[in-house]
Amino acid sequence: MSSCNFGTKTFTIANPSTGKSCNFGTKTFTIAAPGNFNWGLWMHWNELKSVPRWNMDGDIDWWNTQVGKKQSWIGCGDWLFPTNSDGSPKYTGDPTLAQQVTSVMNQVSNAYTIGGIPILMWSPAQCHHDLVPFSESLFYNTMFTNGTYDTYFTALAAAMKNDGREVHIRMFHEMNTVGYPGCTMFCPYWSPNYWLNATEYAKGANGTRINTSATFKAMWQHIVSIFRNAGATNVKFWFSVGDWINSSYPISAYYPGDTYVDYIGFEIYNGRTTTPFDDATHTYGSSTSAVQAIYTVLCAVSSVRPMVLAEIGCLDGTSDTTAKPAWLTNVLNPTTLKSLFPRLVGLMYWDDESSDGTWGLRNTVADQTAAINAFKLAGFKNGI
C-alpha cells in the first residue's frame, strides 16, 4: 500500500507497482510503475590488490544519493591467485585460499548492504600480489580442467551456497578479443591472444597449440559444474564478449552452452561522438551496425538467455566538452536500448580511469549531470 497526499485529502492507492491510473473527481493522477531495467557501475575493485574496499570513497553511495535510487547491480571482483593444495600461497606474498574466499564474500555482503546484487568480475591474476608477472603456464585452460584449481572453486562454491544470496560471476570477460586488453593495465608481460588464441606468443610463437575452443569450453564447463554440483544454484554466470567479431575465432565456437551460462553480454565503448553507438569499438568510425552485428551473433549463439550490456563507457572529449554528456543522454536510456536490443535486461557502466583513457562519469559537472539525469529515468530499477 502507498499513500499519496493531495492538499488536505489523503487517498490510499492499492498496489501501485502495476502503474494504475486513479481518478479523483475531475483530476486524474497516474502512479508510474517502477522500472525493470537493471543498472550499476564498475569502479575500483579487488581487496587483494592493495585497495582497501571496492566501494572507493563511498562512490556507489554518492551515486545512489544523487540519482535518488539504488543501483540494482553492484560491480565488484577479484583475482584467482594460485595456492597449494593445503590453501597456503603458492608464492611468497600472495594471498592464501582463505583470504581469497573471504575477500569475495566480503564484497558480496557489501553489495547487499548497499542494496544491489553483486556482479563479480572474476579472472586469474595477471601478476603476483607485488605486481611481478605470473608465468602464463599457470593458467592454461587445461590447468583448470585437470583439477589444479578445484580447491579454490570448491571453497568458493560452498561459501556462496551457504550464504544463499544471488551472486553473478562474469568470468574471462572480453575473451573473444584480439588480445585481452584489461591485462595490459598492470602487467604488460601478459601474452596477447591468451584466452582463445591457439599460440602462447610469450613462449616464442612456436606454433604449439595450447588454448583452443575445445579447451576453453571444457574449462568453463568444469568451473560451472563445481558450483552446480555443490548446489550453489544462487550463483549465475555471465558469458560476455568484447564487441569485436573475428571470423578466425567465432564466438559460437567458444560458447559453453546454455546449461553453463545464465546471461550473455557484450560491451559498448564510445570514442568521442554524440551519435548513439557510433565509434563503439575503438576503431573511431564504426557505426550502430557494428554493435547490432555483435548483438545478432549473440542472439544466434543462444535464443533463450537474457542479455546484458556487460560494460558501457565513453571517453572524455579532447576539445568538445559537450560530446560526452550528449552521448550519455542518448545512450543511457532504457527505452532506446530495449528498442535496439530487445533482449537486454540491464547495463553496467565503466566508471573508472584506465591507462587507455578517461572513462569516468565524474570528471566534469556536465558528465555528472547527464549521467544522473539519465539514471533517474523511470525505466531503471530502484535497487534489488
Secondary structure, DSSP 8 states (H G I E B T S, - for coil): -EEEEETTEEEEES-GGG--EEEETTEEEE------BEEEEE-S--TTTT-S-SSGGGHHHHHHHHHTS--SEEEEEEEE--B-TTS-BSSTTS--HHHHHHHHHHHHHHHHHHTSEEEEEEEE-SB-TTS-B--GGGG-HHHHHTTTTHHHHHHHHHHHHHH-S-EEEEESTTTTSSS-GGGGTT-TTS-SS-SS-SB-GGGT----B---HHHHHHHHHHHHHHHHHTT-TTEEEEEEE-S---TTS-HHHH---GGG-SEEEEEEEE-S-SSTTTTTBSSSS--HHHHHHHHHHHHHH-SSS-EEEEEEEE---SS-TTHHHHHHHHHS-HHHHHHH-TTEEEEEEE-SEETTEE--S-SSHHHHHHHHHHHTSTTB----
